[in-house]
């Protein structure tokens, strides 16, 4: 069977690889569509410190069951599914606390273990989430769960005003998660196209910080108090600082982004505001179920969120295009059709 192989930084090829050997109690899947995310782009560029080469990327997955498992008899051959691509150890402190998404020894498909950008894969049955969704909808579930998990970490309710800094793929999921919980939602970015999409997802307000003062606009929109919750989905020192500076007293700050440089804080905000500062990593099964429910209710503009769908043979070229012109793309999917 064919697979996309990242041979090294900047080197992606289509090669023939062995079909997966059958393992008892695992499910054989035909891959139907795989999304490319920022992690895959970082791996292609050689900037992902967690990846080793050669590697088959891909962890945003829609697939069809070929051979089922007796442990999930309700998932029969022909069932369309998405899946959780995270593999935890079950023994570390995070796992024992019921938070395997933050496993100390986590392995994610396409990063620490082989991904799904191929024709067939085999996974444990408990990883699967069947749903009455199209292949494209199933493929977008996992990236949205990361933002939904951030909304859950922020304990967002319908009484909150929430600001999301960064409306890329993950930030858009945080916008959707906040809207889904009924919060008044403010989208923040420097790209009008991303802000327009965020408003279609349900954000009531948007701020383009290229042309507007973040502090002034947030005060205007919150009667001077600041948002109850700020979710940072960019990963820059200035936006890390802005989150604690602009959030309301006794507010919550949730960090999804990774800042690539050290962040220098004015730490008095932590104490004076008595802030809850939270990290958010990956997603839990309940996040997958929430996203699926949202998509089943047709509350997310899937078609507008996907900028390109190409065949596996075109994957090396589309990766290069995205690397050279990142502004041209939002979500790219490698698909074999509905």
BELFEN-V910113 format. One record per residue. N is the residue number from 1. RES is the residue in three letters. PHI is phi in whole degrees, -180 to 180 (none if undefined). OMEGA is omega in whole degrees, 0 to 359 (999 if undefined). BURIAL is 1 if it has 9 or more other C-alpha atoms within 8 Angstrom, else 0. Layout:
# BELFEN-V910113
N&RES&PHI&OMEGA&BURIAL, N&RES&PHI&OMEGA&BURIAL
This chain:
# BELFEN-V910113
1&UNK&none&183&1, 2&UNK&-92&177&1, 3&UNK&-152&170&1, 4&UNK&-83&180&1, 5&UNK&-117&168&1, 6&UNK&-88&183&1, 7&UNK&-79&181&1, 8&UNK&177&180&1, 9&UNK&-55&178&1, 10&UNK&75&184&1, 11&UNK&-124&179&0, 12&UNK&-126&182&1, 13&UNK&-138&171&1, 14&UNK&-99&182&1, 15&UNK&-134&175&0, 16&UNK&-88&180&0, 17&UNK&-129&180&0, 18&UNK&-68&173&0, 19&UNK&-70&183&0, 20&UNK&-64&175&0, 21&UNK&-73&183&0, 22&UNK&-68&178&0, 23&UNK&-122&181&0, 24&UNK&-57&177&0, 25&UNK&70&172&1, 26&UNK&-105&186&1, 27&UNK&-108&175&1, 28&UNK&-88&183&1, 29&UNK&-121&167&1, 30&UNK&-92&181&1, 31&UNK&-73&181&1, 32&UNK&-106&181&1, 33&UNK&-160&179&1, 34&UNK&-136&176&1, 35&UNK&-83&173&1, 36&UNK&-100&182&1, 37&UNK&-120&181&1, 38&UNK&-61&177&0, 39&UNK&-63&179&0, 40&UNK&-64&178&1, 41&UNK&-64&177&1, 42&UNK&-62&177&1, 43&UNK&-63&179&1, 44&UNK&-63&181&1, 45&UNK&-80&182&1, 46&UNK&80&184&1, 47&UNK&-113&177&0, 48&UNK&-101&184&1, 49&UNK&-69&183&0, 50&UNK&-91&186&0, 51&UNK&-90&171&1, 52&UNK&-121&184&0, 53&UNK&-114&355&0, 54&UNK&-74&183&0, 55&UNK&-148&169&1, 56&UNK&-85&181&1, 57&UNK&-82&171&1, 58&UNK&113&177&1, 59&UNK&-135&175&1, 60&UNK&-103&202&1, 61&UNK&-125&164&1, 62&UNK&-122&186&1, 63&UNK&-150&177&1, 64&UNK&-121&181&1, 65&UNK&-69&176&1, 66&UNK&-101&177&1, 67&UNK&-129&187&1, 68&UNK&-88&178&1, 69&UNK&-125&179&1, 70&UNK&-66&180&0, 71&UNK&-76&176&0, 72&UNK&-134&186&1, 73&UNK&-64&180&0, 74&UNK&-74&179&0, 75&UNK&-97&187&1, 76&UNK&-94&174&1, 77&UNK&-53&183&1, 78&UNK&98&179&0, 79&UNK&-74&175&1, 80&UNK&-88&186&1, 81&UNK&-141&158&1, 82&UNK&-114&183&1, 83&UNK&-153&174&1, 84&UNK&-83&185&1, 85&UNK&-92&185&1, 86&UNK&-99&180&1, 87&UNK&-122&185&0, 88&UNK&-107&185&1, 89&UNK&-85&181&1, 90&UNK&81&186&0, 91&UNK&-122&184&0, 92&UNK&-76&180&1, 93&UNK&-57&180&0, 94&UNK&-63&180&1, 95&UNK&-62&182&1, 96&UNK&-69&176&1, 97&UNK&-89&179&0, 98&UNK&79&180&0, 99&UNK&-126&184&1, 100&UNK&-66&176&1, 101&UNK&-59&180&1, 102&UNK&-109&179&1, 103&UNK&-51&180&1, 104&UNK&-61&183&1, 105&UNK&-117&181&0, 106&UNK&-53&170&1, 107&UNK&-125&180&1, 108&UNK&-106&177&1, 109&UNK&-56&180&1, 110&UNK&88&180&1, 111&UNK&-122&179&1, 112&UNK&-88&175&1, 113&UNK&-141&186&1, 114&UNK&-62&182&1, 115&UNK&-96&191&1, 116&UNK&-109&182&1, 117&UNK&-81&182&1, 118&UNK&-155&185&1, 119&UNK&-97&181&1, 120&UNK&-138&174&1, 121&UNK&-138&179&1, 122&UNK&-131&184&1, 123&UNK&-140&174&1, 124&UNK&-62&185&1, 125&UNK&-62&183&1, 126&UNK&-69&179&0, 127&UNK&-80&191&1, 128&UNK&-88&174&1, 129&UNK&-131&175&1, 130&UNK&-74&180&1, 131&UNK&-160&178&1, 132&UNK&-86&183&0, 133&UNK&-133&174&0, 134&UNK&-71&178&0, 135&UNK&-60&179&1, 136&UNK&-63&178&1, 137&UNK&-64&178&1, 138&UNK&-61&183&1, 139&UNK&-70&183&1, 140&UNK&-93&182&1, 141&UNK&-60&188&1, 142&UNK&-58&180&1, 143&UNK&-62&178&1, 144&UNK&-72&181&1, 145&UNK&-63&182&1, 146&UNK&-64&176&1, 147&UNK&-70&177&1, 148&UNK&-63&178&1, 149&UNK&-65&177&1, 150&UNK&-63&177&1, 151&UNK&-64&177&1, 152&UNK&-67&178&0, 153&UNK&-62&179&1, 154&UNK&-80&179&1, 155&UNK&52&185&0, 156&UNK&-73&177&1, 157&UNK&-129&179&1, 158&UNK&-67&179&0, 159&UNK&-87&186&0, 160&UNK&-94&162&1, 161&UNK&-104&187&1, 162&UNK&-122&174&1, 163&UNK&-115&178&1, 164&UNK&-112&178&1, 165&UNK&-93&181&1, 166&UNK&103&184&1, 167&UNK&-119&168&1, 168&UNK&-74&185&1, 169&UNK&-58&181&1, 170&UNK&-71&179&1, 171&UNK&-61&178&1, 172&UNK&-63&175&1, 173&UNK&-65&177&1, 174&UNK&-68&174&1, 175&UNK&-60&181&1, 176&UNK&-61&180&1, 177&UNK&-65&179&1, 178&UNK&-69&178&1, 179&UNK&-63&181&1, 180&UNK&-61&179&0, 181&UNK&-86&175&1, 182&UNK&88&183&1, 183&UNK&-76&168&1, 184&UNK&-73&194&1, 185&UNK&-121&180&1, 186&UNK&-117&179&1, 187&UNK&-97&183&1, 188&UNK&-129&179&1, 189&UNK&-163&176&1, 190&UNK&-112&185&0, 191&UNK&-120&182&0, 192&UNK&-63&180&0, 193&UNK&-64&178&0, 194&UNK&-66&179&1, 195&UNK&-67&177&1, 196&UNK&-63&178&0, 197&UNK&-66&179&1, 198&UNK&-61&178&1, 199&UNK&-69&177&1, 200&UNK&-67&176&0, 201&UNK&-70&177&1, 202&UNK&137&177&1, 203&UNK&-61&181&1, 204&UNK&-79&183&0, 205&UNK&-138&176&0, 206&UNK&-141&180&1, 207&UNK&-132&174&1, 208&UNK&-97&186&1, 209&UNK&-76&171&1, 210&UNK&-71&187&0, 211&UNK&-124&181&0, 212&UNK&-130&175&1, 213&UNK&-78&180&0, 214&UNK&-61&182&0, 215&UNK&-62&182&0, 216&UNK&-64&183&0, 217&UNK&-68&179&1, 218&UNK&-65&177&1, 219&UNK&-66&178&1, 220&UNK&-61&185&0, 221&UNK&-81&184&0, 222&UNK&-126&180&1, 223&UNK&55&175&0, 224&UNK&84&185&0, 225&UNK&-85&190&1, 226&UNK&94&179&1, 227&UNK&-65&176&1, 228&UNK&-68&180&1, 229&UNK&-136&170&1, 230&UNK&-123&176&1, 231&UNK&-107&181&1, 232&UNK&-98&184&1, 233&UNK&-128&180&1, 234&UNK&-112&181&1, 235&UNK&92&177&1, 236&UNK&-130&179&1, 237&UNK&-55&182&1, 238&UNK&-68&179&0, 239&UNK&-78&172&1, 240&UNK&-61&179&1, 241&UNK&-69&182&1, 242&UNK&-58&182&0, 243&UNK&-61&181&1, 244&UNK&-77&179&1, 245&UNK&-72&188&0, 246&UNK&-97&182&1, 247&UNK&-69&181&1, 248&UNK&-67&172&1, 249&UNK&-59&186&1, 250&UNK&58&178&1, 251&UNK&-85&180&1, 252&UNK&-121&175&1, 253&UNK&-116&180&1, 254&UNK&-119&179&1, 255&UNK&-104&170&1, 256&UNK&-103&185&1, 257&UNK&-71&172&1, 258&UNK&-103&173&0, 259&UNK&-78&184&1, 260&UNK&-80&177&0, 261&UNK&-120&178&0, 262&UNK&-61&181&0, 263&UNK&-113&177&0, 264&UNK&-99&184&0, 265&UNK&-106&162&0, 266&UNK&-89&193&0, 267&UNK&-72&178&0, 268&UNK&-60&179&0, 269&UNK&-62&181&1, 270&UNK&-59&186&1, 271&UNK&-84&184&0, 272&UNK&-62&180&0, 273&UNK&-88&185&1, 274&UNK&48&186&1, 275&UNK&-80&164&1, 276&UNK&-98&181&0, 277&UNK&-112&192&0, 278&UNK&-127&169&1, 279&UNK&-93&178&0, 280&UNK&-142&185&1, 281&UNK&-135&175&1, 282&UNK&54&184&1, 283&UNK&-160&178&1, 284&UNK&-108&180&1, 285&UNK&-54&180&0, 286&UNK&-64&175&0, 287&UNK&-68&176&1, 288&UNK&-61&182&1, 289&UNK&-66&178&1, 290&UNK&-65&180&1, 291&UNK&-63&179&1, 292&UNK&-60&178&1, 293&UNK&-62&178&0, 294&UNK&-61&181&1, 295&UNK&-70&177&1, 296&UNK&-64&178&1, 297&UNK&-85&177&0, 298&UNK&58&182&0, 299&UNK&-107&179&0, 300&UNK&-144&183&0, 301&UNK&-80&187&1, 302&UNK&-57&185&1, 303&UNK&-59&182&0, 304&UNK&-77&180&0, 305&UNK&-83&182&1, 306&UNK&-103&184&1, 307&UNK&-96&181&1, 308&UNK&-159&172&0, 309&UNK&-127&184&1, 310&UNK&-131&177&1, 311&UNK&-79&183&1, 312&UNK&-56&182&1, 313&UNK&-62&181&0, 314&UNK&-91&186&0, 315&UNK&-60&179&1, 316&UNK&-60&181&1, 317&UNK&-69&182&0, 318&UNK&-69&175&0, 319&UNK&-63&179&1, 320&UNK&-64&178&1, 321&UNK&-61&181&1, 322&UNK&-65&179&1, 323&UNK&-64&182&1, 324&UNK&-82&183&0, 325&UNK&-136&185&0, 326&UNK&-63&181&0, 327&UNK&-70&183&0, 328&UNK&-82&190&0, 329&UNK&-129&167&1, 330&UNK&-107&180&1, 331&UNK&-114&177&1, 332&UNK&-110&176&1, 333&UNK&-123&173&1, 334&UNK&-102&192&1, 335&UNK&-134&173&1, 336&UNK&-109&177&1, 337&UNK&100&181&0, 338&UNK&-71&999&0
